[in-house]
């Protein structure tokens, strides 16, 4: 069974009716359970569960310390191309935007790598727009070949591929894959992805499975909060992560909570995810999946990220630039994919983590 079949099962489920029926007793029963089922996750995502955030936080903190200790993994994103053939209505890179596109040469990629590595970062996330004609698999193979000289872990956030191509990139030295469904609601998905390869809902949905089968050790998924109804999106995201954990027990599964931020030409969010709900969803995921990695990006403010250290987060990006060549080239007119809110350096984020009683981890994997 693929995850698509599970999505289809819930297509007619009345989430609003269920959320409205949740009682405080339901939530308490879910909190008292050692192993949560899907309906428990629904209960903890409901409005009444906000009255239990302190109890949820205490249990989530205990589980996080048990499975991860007092550690926070650090990574940095590196954008190497902003060419894109998709029409995503929320993204500053979409193909209808009129700006000068950039694709880094291999020499420029090495310059970027040197600057990032000098900060101490050893886990890199490579990102591009989705334009296979501009960034063929050979380009990624050559990129990975360079990055292996500077980083101990290379993750990819690029266009979805077939399993065989992922095997090629795994062999080249990439070890992890990030792919966001963006929105699990099929109707909204078709509205915000009107054209391009990304319009294929099922192909994108099954991308994490192809990556896991290809041998990637880590898979990071998520929804873009602001597009679909937040509680429903958080629930299906959790189901997706749980499915991957069950089907691929050797894979490290992670979830992210990106919230829509300002992007040139992008639509405004239809659903606002408040800070309180953000914390609630994060806690609910931790209680549902104790071994789940939870990544927090620089989309979030410095003050808010500081508070999340104790609530179940396991990975932070730091010193992030979201434009192509943002570390070494630093073009003043560059187009960013989204605005960075936490602008602190890697050193400043590391100091914050230490002052919070945790250890920043720069390296926990080695490419061979």
N, C-alpha and C positions, 0 to 999 in steps of 0.2 A: 504493500500500500504506500503510495506517495502522499506527501502532505496535501496535494491538491484535492485528494478525496476527502480529507478531514475538513478542508475549507468548504467544499461543496456541502458537507453534512450540516454545517452551521449557517448556510446561506439563508435558510428559512427560519432560523432561530430568532425569537423575539427578545433581543437583548434588553430593550427598554422595559418590557414587562417583567423580566427577571430582576433587573436592578431595582425596580420599584417594589418588588415583593420581599427583598432582603430585609431581615430583622436583625436587631442587635444580638439576639440569641443565636442566629445563624452565624454571625461573624465570630462570636465567642467560641462556638463549636469548632469552627475552622481553625481558630488560633490554638485551640487545645489539641489539635491533631499533630502527630509527628510527621506524617506523610500526607501532603495535600493532593487532592484530586482537582480536576478542572472546575467543578462547581465551587470549591474552596477559593480558587483564584478569582472567580467571579464575585464571590462574597467580599473578598478583600479589596476589590476594585470599586465597590459600590460607594455611594454617597455616605451611608451610615458608618462605613468603616473609617471615615475621617475622625470619628470620635474615639478610635482605638489606635491612633498613630503612635502614641507613646509605648503602648504594649507591643505593637508591631515593630517599632524601632529597637526596643530592647532585645527581642527575640532575633531580629535580623542581624543586629550587631554581634550577638553571641555566635550565630551560625557563620558569619563572615570571618570572625576571628578563628573559629574552629577549622574552617576549610582553607583560609588564605593567610592567617596570621596578621601581623601588623605591617603589611606591605602594600604599596601602591606601584604598579608597573607604569613606566613612562614611555611614551612614544611621540613621534612627530609625523605630521602629514607632509608629503612632498608632491606637489602638482607638477607634472612634466608635460602636459598638453591640455589645452582647453578647446580643441576642435570637437564638435559634437554634431551628430546627425539626428538627434532626438528633438522633440518639441515639448519638453516638460514645461508646463506653464509656471512653475514655481522656481525655476533655476536660471541663474544668470548666465550659464553656459549654453542655453538652448539655441538651436540652429537658427532661429529667427532673429536673434540679437545681432545688431550691427556693431561689431568692434573688431579690432585687429587681433586675429587668433595667433596663438604661439604654440610651437612645439619645440621642446628643448633638444639640442643636439647632444650627442653622447659626451662631448667635451663639457657642455654646460651642465649636464646631469652630474658629472664628476665634481664640478665646482660647487654645485648645490650640496652634494653629499659631504664634501669636505667641511663646509660651513656648519652643517647640521651636526656632523660627528664631533666637531670641536666643542660643542655644547655638552658633550657627554652622552647624548642620545645614542642608543644602540638598536632600538626597534623602530623601523621606518615603515610608514604606510604610503605606498605609491598610488597616486590618483591621476586619472585622466577623464576627459569627456568621453562619450561613447561614439567613437568614429573609427571603426576597424580599418577603413581604407587609409586613414592617416597614421594610425598606430597599429601596424600589423604585429603578429606574434613575434617576428624576428626583432622588432624594436624593443619589445619587453624582454626578450632573451638577452639582448645586448645590455639593456639597462640593468637587469638583475646581475649580470656578470660584473658590472662596475660596482654596484652597491654591495656586493659580497665582500669587497675589500674594506668596507667601512662599517658595516652593520652586522649584528649577529642574528637578526630576524628581519625578514622582508615580507610584508603583507601587501596584498593587491586590492585596490578598489577601482576596478576598470569595468569595461563592458562585459556582460555575461558571455561565457564561452561553452563549447561542448566539452565533455569530460576529457577527450583525448588532448585538446589544447591545454587544459589545466594540467594534465600529466607532463606535458612538455615544460611548462613553467615551473612545476614542482621539481622536475629534474634539473632545471637551470639553477634552482636555489631558493625560490619563493616557498614559504612555509605556511602562510595563512591567507585567508580570503575574507574580505568584507563585502557584503552586498545587501543593500536595503531594498525591501519590497516597496518602500515609500508609503504605500497605503494598501491595506488588505481588502478594503471594500471594493468589489469589482466595478460597481457603477462609477464611483469616484475615480478609480484608477483609469478607466477609459476616458473620463472627462479631462484629467490632467495630463494624460499621455495620448493625445489625439493622433499622432503620427510617429513614424520611426520604429526601429527595432524594439524599443522599450514598450511599445504598445501591446506586445505579446505578454499578457498577464501570466500565463502558465509557464512559459519559458523562463521568465524571471523568477517566479515563485520556486521553481525546482532547481535553480542555480546552486543554492547551498548544498543540495544533495549531490549534484555532480562534482562540486569541489571536494566534498568529503570522500566520495568514491575515488577521486583522483589522488587522494593521499595527503591533502592539506591537514596539518595538525591542529589548526585553529580556524573556526568559522565564526564570524561576527555578523549578526543580522539586526534588523530593527525596522521601525516604521518612522516616518517623518511626521511628528505630531504637529497638527495644524491643518491637515488635509481631511482625515476621517474623524468620526466620533471617538474621542480619546479613550474612553473605557473599553469600547469594543476593540479598538486597535491594540490597546495594551493586552487585552485577553488573547487575541489571535497571535500576537507576537510571542506571548508566553507559551502558547500551545506549540508554535513553530519551534521555539528553542527546545522545549521538552521533547518534541518528536525527534529532533536532530540528536539530542543527548541519548535518547533511547535506541535509535537506529544505528548510531555511530559512537559507541561508548569510548573509543580511543581518541575522539576529537574534543578539543577544548571549545565549548560553545559559549559565546558571549552575546549580550544584548546591549544596544545603545539607545539613548533617549534623545535624539536630536529634535530640537524644536525649531520651527521655521523662524528664520531671521531675515533681515533685509537683504534682498538680492536685486540687482539691476534688472528691471523688466518683469520681476516675479509677481505673482498674485499675492494678495494678503491672505493670512490664515483664516479659514472659516471657523475653526475651533481653537480657542486659546487654552493652552495647557498651563495652568497656574503653577506656582512654585509648590503649593501644598499638594496638588495632584501629582506633580512630578515626583515628590518624595513618596507619596502613597504608592504609586506604581512601582517605584524602585524597591520599596520594602515588600510589596506583594510578590514581586518576581523573586526576591531573595528567599522568602518563606516557601514559595512554590518550588524553587530550584536552588538548594543550598550551594551547589557547586558551580553555579552560573557566574561567568565573568560579567561585570557591568562596567561599561566604558563611559566616561564623561568628557565631552569635548570642550574646546574653548568657545563654543557658542554660548556657554553659560558664563555668568559674571564671576569674577574672582571671589567675591564675598560668598556667593551661593556655593561655589565649588568647595570652598573651605569647609562649609558646614556638612557637605556630603561625605567627607572623609570617614565619619563615624557611622554612616548609615548604610553601608554595603557596597560602596564603589570599590573597584579593584584596579582600574586602569584610567590614567589621565593623559590627555595630550598636553604638550607644553611648548611654549615658544612658537606657536603655530603661525604659518603663513598660508593663505588659501588662494593665492594667485600663482600662476606659472612663473617659476624663477624668483619666487618671493624672498628667498634667503640670500642669494648671491647677486642676482641681476637687479632686483629691486626697482623695477620700472615704475615710474610715478603714475602712468596712465593704465596700469594693468587692471584687468577685470577680475574681481574676486568671485568665487562661487557663493560664498556667504560671508557676512561680516563677523570678524573675531571680536568677542566681548572681553574675554580674559587675555589681556595683552602682556602678561608677565613673562619674563624670560624663564628658561629651563632652570636656572639657578634659583630664581625667586620661588618658583613652584616647588622645587625640591626643599628649600628652606621651610616653606609653609608645611609641607608634609612632615618634616622632622619635628617642627614645633608642635604639630598635632599629635606627636607620639608614635608616628609611623615611619617606616623606612622606604624611601624612594628606591625602586629597583630599575636599574638601567639595562640589566642583562639577565635573562633567565632561560636563554636558548642559544645554541650555537649551530651555525650552518656548517655542514661537512660536505 
